[in-house]
Amino acid sequence: MEEILSYVNALDKAVALCVKHTEQLVKKDRELSLVYFELGQALSAYGTAEQEGRQPIAAALFSSAGMTADSLCQLHTASSEAEQVRWLEPLEEAQRFLHSVKAALQSRQDKRAAYASHVADVEAKTLAVRKLQGAPGKDSQLRSKEAALAQAQEACDLSKREFDRVTDVFLAEFEAFKLS
């Protein structure tokens, strides 16, 4: 399990770094798209002003530059949308999955701790029963301790089954993740 935890932690760090850089890339392309949009508007407006000022060559030049800036705006918008869909969203999904794996590992650790606690309780109650066995006049105390031991053993067995179930489910899910 420690090997799996190390693997998941390393993978989570790598994915988090990829998410961070992909978010920056998407943001940069969105900002660049906005800059090209605003530049396109400014160039087109200047081309229109030059047309009205009877400067057809300057008007054509600025209008053409404005259309080029608009085209670049569209390219960067498409690029940022593609980065969002093809890179960022799958990386974020992987990150959510890794967080759920960590939560499952923590749940397994909690079940393991509960089982260890029950085992310690059974051992303590077994020792108490052994001390009373063969002691004269302690029959009622012995029966009470044996009943408590039986209850503790039942709780321990239930805790062990739950721990084994959580472990089996986790290992099966982790194997499926490795194959995907």
Backbone torsions as a table, in degrees:
resi	resn	phi	psi	omega
1	MET	NA	-34.0	179.0
2	GLU	-63.6	-35.7	178.4
3	GLU	-63.8	-42.7	178.6
4	ILE	-65.0	-44.3	179.9
5	LEU	-61.3	-42.7	177.9
6	SER	-62.4	-43.8	179.4
7	TYR	-61.9	-47.2	-178.3
8	VAL	-64.0	-42.2	179.0
9	ASN	-63.7	-43.0	178.7
10	ALA	-65.1	-43.3	179.1
11	LEU	-64.5	-40.7	179.3
12	ASP	-62.2	-41.7	178.1
13	LYS	-63.6	-43.1	-179.6
14	ALA	-65.0	-44.0	179.8
15	VAL	-66.1	-40.1	178.6
16	ALA	-61.2	-40.0	177.7
17	LEU	-66.0	-41.4	177.1
18	CYS	-63.2	-42.1	178.0
19	VAL	-60.9	-45.3	-179.0
20	LYS	-58.6	-49.0	-177.2
21	HIS	-70.6	-34.7	177.9
22	THR	-68.4	-39.6	175.4
23	GLU	-60.0	-41.6	178.3
24	GLN	-63.9	-40.4	179.9
25	LEU	-65.2	-45.3	178.7
26	VAL	-62.1	-44.1	179.7
27	LYS	-62.3	-43.5	-180.0
28	LYS	-61.4	-43.9	-179.9
29	ASP	-67.2	-35.8	176.7
30	ARG	-66.0	-43.8	178.9
31	GLU	-65.0	-41.0	178.6
32	LEU	-64.6	-38.1	176.6
33	SER	-60.7	-43.5	179.2
34	LEU	-64.6	-39.9	178.6
35	VAL	-62.5	-45.2	178.5
36	TYR	-64.0	-36.4	177.9
37	PHE	-62.1	-49.7	-179.2
38	GLU	-64.8	-38.7	177.2
39	LEU	-63.9	-42.4	178.5
40	GLY	-60.4	-43.4	178.2
41	GLN	-62.9	-44.2	-178.5
42	ALA	-64.6	-44.8	179.7
43	LEU	-64.9	-41.5	178.7
44	SER	-65.0	-41.0	178.2
45	ALA	-63.9	-41.0	178.6
46	TYR	-67.0	-38.5	176.2
47	GLY	-61.2	-41.4	178.0
48	THR	-64.7	-41.2	179.1
49	ALA	-64.5	-38.2	179.0
50	GLU	-69.3	-33.6	177.8
51	GLN	-63.6	-43.0	178.8
52	GLU	-69.7	-26.7	179.5
53	GLY	-87.8	10.5	176.4
54	ARG	64.7	39.8	175.5
55	GLN	-119.7	77.6	-172.7
56	PRO	-62.7	-34.9	-179.5
57	ILE	-68.6	-47.3	177.9
58	ALA	-63.6	-39.4	179.4
59	ALA	-62.1	-45.1	-180.0
60	ALA	-65.2	-41.6	180.0
61	LEU	-62.2	-49.2	-178.7
62	PHE	-69.4	-36.5	177.4
63	SER	-64.8	-42.3	178.5
64	SER	-63.8	-43.6	177.9
65	ALA	-63.2	-37.6	177.4
66	GLY	-63.7	-41.5	178.2
67	MET	-66.7	-36.9	177.1
68	THR	-63.7	-44.3	178.2
69	ALA	-62.5	-38.9	176.6
70	ASP	-63.0	-41.0	178.0
71	SER	-63.4	-42.7	177.6
72	LEU	-64.4	-35.8	175.5
73	CYS	-59.5	-47.5	-179.9
74	GLN	-63.8	-40.3	178.5
75	LEU	-62.6	-44.7	-179.6
76	HIS	-70.2	-32.8	175.7
77	THR	-64.8	-46.2	178.6
78	ALA	-63.4	-39.8	179.2
79	SER	-63.2	-45.4	-179.5
80	SER	-66.3	-36.4	177.2
81	GLU	-66.7	-40.7	178.7
82	ALA	-66.3	-41.3	177.5
83	GLU	-62.1	-39.2	178.8
84	GLN	-62.2	-49.1	-174.3
85	VAL	-76.5	-42.6	-172.5
86	ARG	-87.2	-25.7	-177.3
87	TRP	-114.9	-58.6	-170.4
88	LEU	-65.4	-48.7	-177.6
89	GLU	-61.7	-45.5	176.6
90	PRO	-63.3	-37.0	177.8
91	LEU	-65.7	-41.1	178.0
92	GLU	-65.6	-36.2	176.4
93	GLU	-65.0	-42.4	176.7
94	ALA	-61.6	-39.2	178.6
95	GLN	-64.5	-43.0	177.3
96	ARG	-62.6	-41.0	179.4
97	PHE	-62.7	-44.4	179.9
98	LEU	-63.3	-35.3	176.9
99	HIS	-66.9	-35.9	177.4
100	SER	-70.4	-33.3	175.6
101	VAL	-64.3	-42.8	177.9
102	LYS	-62.5	-39.6	178.2
103	ALA	-65.1	-39.4	177.9
104	ALA	-65.5	-39.5	176.2
105	LEU	-62.9	-40.1	178.7
106	GLN	-66.0	-39.8	177.5
107	SER	-61.4	-41.5	178.3
108	ARG	-63.4	-42.4	178.3
109	GLN	-62.1	-40.0	178.4
110	ASP	-63.3	-42.9	178.5
111	LYS	-64.7	-38.3	178.9
112	ARG	-64.1	-43.4	179.0
113	ALA	-64.6	-40.0	178.2
114	ALA	-64.0	-42.0	178.7
115	TYR	-63.4	-44.8	179.2
116	ALA	-60.7	-38.0	177.6
117	SER	-64.4	-42.4	178.3
118	HIS	-65.7	-39.4	178.1
119	VAL	-61.5	-44.4	178.8
120	ALA	-62.4	-39.0	178.4
121	ASP	-64.3	-43.7	178.6
122	VAL	-62.7	-43.1	-179.7
123	GLU	-62.6	-42.1	179.4
124	ALA	-65.2	-41.5	-178.9
125	LYS	-72.5	-31.6	175.6
126	THR	-64.8	-42.9	178.0
127	LEU	-62.4	-41.3	179.1
128	ALA	-64.2	-39.4	178.7
129	VAL	-65.7	-43.4	-179.0
130	ARG	-61.6	-36.9	179.4
131	LYS	-65.1	-33.8	-177.6
132	LEU	-86.5	-18.8	-179.3
133	GLN	-65.7	131.9	178.8
134	GLY	80.5	-3.2	177.9
135	ALA	-82.3	126.1	-179.1
136	PRO	-68.0	139.2	175.8
137	GLY	75.5	12.3	-178.4
138	LYS	-113.2	22.8	-176.1
139	ASP	-61.7	-43.4	-178.3
140	SER	-67.8	-39.5	177.0
141	GLN	-65.6	-38.8	179.9
142	LEU	-63.2	-45.7	178.7
143	ARG	-61.3	-41.1	179.1
144	SER	-63.2	-44.3	179.5
145	LYS	-68.0	-36.9	177.7
146	GLU	-65.9	-38.8	177.2
147	ALA	-65.2	-42.0	177.9
148	ALA	-64.4	-38.3	177.9
149	LEU	-64.9	-42.5	179.2
150	ALA	-61.7	-42.6	177.6
151	GLN	-64.5	-42.7	179.6
152	ALA	-64.2	-39.4	179.4
153	GLN	-66.1	-38.6	177.8
154	GLU	-64.6	-44.2	177.6
155	ALA	-64.1	-37.9	178.3
156	CYS	-65.2	-44.3	179.4
157	ASP	-63.4	-42.2	177.6
158	LEU	-62.9	-43.1	178.9
159	SER	-63.7	-39.2	178.3
160	LYS	-64.8	-43.5	178.9
161	ARG	-63.1	-41.4	179.5
162	GLU	-65.5	-42.4	177.3
163	PHE	-62.1	-44.7	178.8
164	ASP	-63.9	-40.9	179.8
165	ARG	-63.0	-47.6	179.9
166	VAL	-62.0	-40.8	178.8
167	THR	-64.1	-46.1	-179.4
168	ASP	-62.3	-44.3	179.0
169	VAL	-63.2	-45.1	-179.8
170	PHE	-61.0	-48.1	-178.6
171	LEU	-63.1	-39.0	178.0
172	ALA	-64.7	-44.4	178.8
173	GLU	-64.9	-39.0	-179.9
174	PHE	-67.2	-39.7	175.9
175	GLU	-62.3	-41.4	177.2
176	ALA	-62.7	-38.7	178.0
177	PHE	-64.1	-42.8	-179.2
178	LYS	-63.9	-33.1	-178.7
179	LEU	-80.0	-19.5	-177.8
180	SER	-85.7	NA	NA
